[in-house]
Amino acid sequence: MNISPHIAKGARFTIGSRIENKFLDLLELSYTTYFTQKSDKTEKISECILTLDVLKFLISVAWEGKIISHKHYEVVGLKLDEIGKMLGGWKRSSENSYKKNRLA
């Protein structure tokens, strides 16, 4: 989220605000997913993963367009990869838990 001040003013209110909104969407969606019923949790986690993928895409577009620096791209990219690993683990855990409950 601390990328926006480093984006040029012309791009800050276009792709910069879109990136910020996607970050907030991901945060909100992950929060609501946490409190979702177990039967719907895997689907909501998949939505989180899709939102994360769109966010990664927007960040890469901003980097390729030289809107953000290589340093910021690297820092954010590493954090987004870590979030992706966490969401993937959460999804696998949720799927395994759901399958165990259905078979029992």
Backbone as a ProteinNet text record, in pm:
[ID]
protein_1_A
[PRIMARY]
MNISPHIAKGARFTIGSRIENKFLDLLELSYTTYFTQKSDKTEKISECILTLDVLKFLISVAWEGKIISHKHYEVVGLKLDEIGKMLGGWKRSSENSYKKNRLA
[TERTIARY]
81.2	0	85.8	212.2	295.4	356.4	304.2	354	294.4	171.1	99.2	173.5	234.4	305.5	422.9	472.6	586.9	545.7	416.4	365.8	343.7	378.5	357.8	211	187	51.7	-48.9	-8.8	-100.5	-146.6	-58.6	-93	-147	-123.2	-164.5	-315.3	-388	-533.6	-598.7	-518.4	-572.9	-530.2	-415.6	-372	-333.2	-282.6	-246.8	-367.1	-476.1	-596.6	-658.2	-645.6	-697.1	-621.2	-488.8	-407.3	-445.1	-460.1	-501.1	-636.7	-731	-864.2	-858.2	-772.8	-759.8	-700.1	-602.5	-548.5	-659.4	-739.1	-848.6	-954	-983.8	-1078.7	-1028.8	-899.2	-840.9	-848.4	-820.2	-827.7	-970.3	-1065.7	-1206.3	-1255	-1219.3	-1263	-1203.1	-1077.1	-1016	-1079.8	-1117.9	-1185.8	-1321.7	-1399.2	-1531.1	-1518.1	-1413.2	-1391.2	-1364.9	-1291.4	-1258.8	-1385.2	-1490.2	-1613.7	-1721.7	-1686.2	-1781.3	-1799.3	-1916.5	-1941.2	-1843.8	-1812.2	-1712.4	-1748.6	-1874.3	-1916.1	-1887.4	-1884.4	-1861.8	-1720.9	-1641.6	-1511	-1415.3	-1412.2	-1319.5	-1347.8	-1473.6	-1511.1	-1468.1	-1486.8	-1447.1	-1295.4	-1223	-1076.4	-1032.3	-1100.8	-1069.4	-1091.2	-1193	-1215.9	-1100	-1050.1	-934.3	-813.6	-792.7	-679.1	-693.7	-813.1	-837.3	-810.1	-855.2	-829.4	-679.9	-609.4	-464	-396.2	-442.8	-385.2	-406.9	-524.1	-551.4	-459.9	-439.9	-351.3	-207.8	-161.7	-27.6	-15.7	-121	-121.4	-110.1	-189.3	-186.1	-49.4	9.9	142.9	244.5	235	330.4	310.5	186.4	160.2	220.8	206	262.9	415.6	475.1	620.7	668.8	600.2	639.2	621.2	523.8	501.9	589.3	681.4	774.9	702.8	588.4	512.1	563	607.1	670.9	813.1	898.1	1039	1058.1	1173.8	1207.8	1212.7	1262.6	1272.9	1134	1038.8	903.3	837.2	861.2	804.3	855.6	983	1042.8	987.5	980.2	930.4	785.1	702.3	559.7	541.4	620.6	610.3	638.9	740.4	773.1	660.4	601.5	491.1	367.8	340.7	224.6	244.8	367.8	395.8	372.9	413.8	392.4	243	167.2	21.8	-38.6	10.6	-37.9	-13.4	104.2	135.1	41.6	15.9	-73.6	-215.7	-263.6	-398.5	-407	-301.7	-299.8	-304.2	-228.4	-231.4	-366.4	-427.2	-559.2	-661.8	-650.5	-744	-727	-603.2	-579.5	-630.8	-605.3	-652.1	-804.9	-866.8	-1012.6	-1072.2	-1010	-1057.8	-1044.1	-929.2	-907.8	-1003.6	-1027.2	-1119.8	-1260.8	-1300.6	-1435.3	-1454.1	-1352	-1360.5	-1369.2	-1292.4	-1296.6	-1434	-1493.1	-1625.9	-1734.1	-1721.7	-1822.2	-1817.2	-1695.5	-1680.3	-1716.8	-1712.8	-1739.7	-1887.6
-119.7	0	126.6	115.1	234.8	267.3	207.4	234.2	363.2	391.9	505.4	638.7	674.3	802.6	808.6	693.4	687.8	681.9	675.7	671	814.7	840.6	974	1014	1142.8	1192.1	1149.2	1149.4	1111.4	967.1	878.4	736.4	700.5	786.4	756.4	741.1	819.5	817.6	724.4	653.3	553.1	415.1	369.6	235.6	230	339.4	343.1	321	388.8	370.4	233.6	182.2	47.8	-57.3	-41	-132.8	-123.2	-2.9	14.4	-49.8	-29.9	-88.3	-240.2	-298	-444.2	-495.7	-422.9	-460.3	-462	-357.3	-349.2	-456.1	-484.3	-590.6	-725.5	-750.3	-876.1	-886.4	-778	-775.8	-801.9	-735	-752	-894.1	-944.6	-1078.2	-1186.1	-1170.3	-1269.6	-1265.4	-1147.5	-1134.8	-1204.2	-1179.5	-1243.6	-1394	-1435.6	-1578.4	-1650.2	-1584.6	-1643.9	-1680.5	-1600.8	-1623.2	-1693.2	-1743.6	-1814.3	-1957.3	-2013.8	-2153.1	-2244.8	-2357.5	-2449.4	-2498.3	-2517.1	-2569.6	-2471.2	-2341.8	-2239.1	-2181.9	-2225.1	-2163.3	-2182.4	-2301.3	-2327.4	-2235.9	-2214.4	-2125.8	-1981.3	-1935.9	-1799.8	-1783.6	-1887.3	-1881.4	-1871.5	-1943.2	-1933.5	-1791.8	-1723.3	-1582.9	-1495.7	-1524.8	-1450.9	-1471.5	-1594.3	-1625.2	-1552.9	-1548.5	-1476.2	-1327	-1268.9	-1127.5	-1101.7	-1193.9	-1181.6	-1188	-1276.4	-1286.2	-1158.2	-1097.9	-970.8	-861.8	-862.8	-765.5	-782.1	-905.8	-931.7	-881.5	-901.9	-855.5	-703	-633.7	-487.7	-434.2	-499.4	-459.5	-479.2	-591.3	-616.2	-517.7	-479.9	-379.4	-245.6	-210.9	-85.2	-88.5	-201.4	-213	-206.6	-280.7	-280.8	-142.8	-67.2	67.5	170	120.5	206.2	306.8	264.8	348.4	328.1	205.7	179	131	150.3	114.2	-37	-80.1	-222.5	-263.5	-174.9	-202.7	-226.9	-137.1	-153.4	-279.6	-305	-424.3	-550.6	-553.4	-670.3	-691.4	-584.2	-593.4	-640.2	-576.6	-612.6	-753.3	-786.5	-919	-1030.2	-1011.9	-1113.1	-1127.8	-1016.8	-1022.1	-1087.2	-1056.2	-1117.1	-1266.2	-1308	-1451.1	-1522.8	-1460.3	-1518.3	-1529.3	-1426.4	-1430.4	-1543.3	-1561.1	-1668.4	-1805.4	-1823.6	-1950.7	-1974.2	-1868.1	-1879.9	-1914.6	-1848.8	-1877.5	-2019.1	-2062.4	-2198.6	-2302.8	-2280.2	-2370.3	-2370.5	-2254.5	-2242.2	-2318.6	-2308.3	-2377.6	-2528.6	-2577.1	-2721.8	-2772.5	-2697.3	-2735.5	-2740	-2642.5	-2636.3	-2752.4	-2782.9	-2894.4	-3026.2	-3047.6	-3172.6	-3184.5	-3075.4	-3076.1	-3106.5	-3047	-3067.4	-3212.9	-3270.1	-3408.2	-3505.6	-3479.5	-3565.9	-3561.8	-3444.6	-3430.4	-3495.5	-3493	-3553.4	-3705.2	-3761.5	-3906.5	-3962.2	-3882.2	-3930.2	-3944.4
0	0	0	34.6	38.2	-98.3	-202.9	-337.6	-392.7	-361.5	-421.6	-415.4	-303	-302.7	-401	-442.6	-533	-679.8	-705.3	-842.8	-890.1	-1015.4	-1072.2	-1062.1	-1046.7	-1021.3	-1128.2	-1254.7	-1361.7	-1352	-1308.5	-1297.4	-1159.7	-1062.3	-925	-913.1	-991.6	-979.5	-1080.4	-1157.8	-1250.3	-1201.9	-1247.4	-1209	-1061.4	-1007.1	-865.4	-775.4	-805.2	-723.4	-746.3	-868.9	-898.1	-817	-806.7	-727.1	-579.8	-529.7	-389.8	-363.6	-455.4	-437.9	-438.9	-523.2	-526.3	-396.3	-340.3	-209.4	-105.3	-104.5	-7.4	-33.5	-160.6	-194	-142	-159.4	-112.1	39.4	107.1	252.8	300.4	238.8	275.6	244.9	129.1	89	178.1	216.3	304.8	443.4	488.7	617.3	614.9	509.8	502.2	480.3	410.4	389	520.3	608.7	738.6	815.9	801.4	875.3	793.4	676.5	591.5	642	614.4	651.9	580.1	642.7	587.3	447.8	421.4	291.2	176.7	206.5	104.4	107.8	204.2	226.5	109.2	50.3	-59.8	-178.4	-207.4	-318	-289.7	-166.6	-130	-132.5	-92.9	-98.8	-244.3	-332.5	-475.4	-526.9	-476.2	-512.8	-464.4	-344.4	-291.9	-382	-425.7	-512.2	-645.8	-699.7	-825	-808	-698.5	-671.5	-658	-592.6	-579.4	-716.1	-802.3	-936.3	-1017.1	-1004.3	-1072.5	-1016.7	-886.6	-823.5	-873.6	-883.1	-936.9	-1080.7	-1157.8	-1296	-1302.5	-1221.6	-1221.1	-1177.8	-1079.2	-1033.3	-1145.3	-1216.5	-1325.4	-1441.1	-1468.4	-1571.9	-1530.8	-1404.1	-1355.5	-1365	-1336.6	-1345.3	-1489.9	-1578	-1719	-1782.1	-1735.2	-1784.3	-1714.3	-1631.1	-1556.9	-1467.3	-1416.4	-1323.5	-1181.6	-1151.7	-1022.8	-1048.7	-951.4	-966.8	-951.9	-996.2	-984.8	-837.8	-754.1	-610.1	-549.4	-580.1	-526.8	-582.6	-710	-772.3	-704.3	-674.7	-610.8	-470.8	-393.7	-256.4	-254.5	-336.1	-339.6	-396.8	-499	-559.1	-460	-376.8	-275.8	-174.9	-135	-38.9	-100	-225.8	-292.1	-312.9	-341	-353.3	-220.3	-112.7	19.7	51.4	15.9	35.5	-47.4	-170.2	-255.8	-195.2	-135.6	-69.3	48.8	123.2	238.5	194.6	89.5	39.9	-16.4	-86.8	-139.3	-28.5	77.5	192.4	260.9	270.7	332.2	249.2	117.4	29	40.9	39.1	53.3	186.4	291.6	424.4	429.2	368.1	365.8	285.4	171	88.4	161.3	226.4	299.5	416.5	487.7	600.3	553.6	441.8	388.4	343.7	278.8	232.8	351	457.2	575	639.7	649	709.6	625.3	494.2	406.6	415.7	431.4	436.2	572.8	675.6	811.6	837.6
[MASK]
++++++++++++++++++++++++++++++++++++++++++++++++++++++++++++++++++++++++++++++++++++++++++++++++++++++++

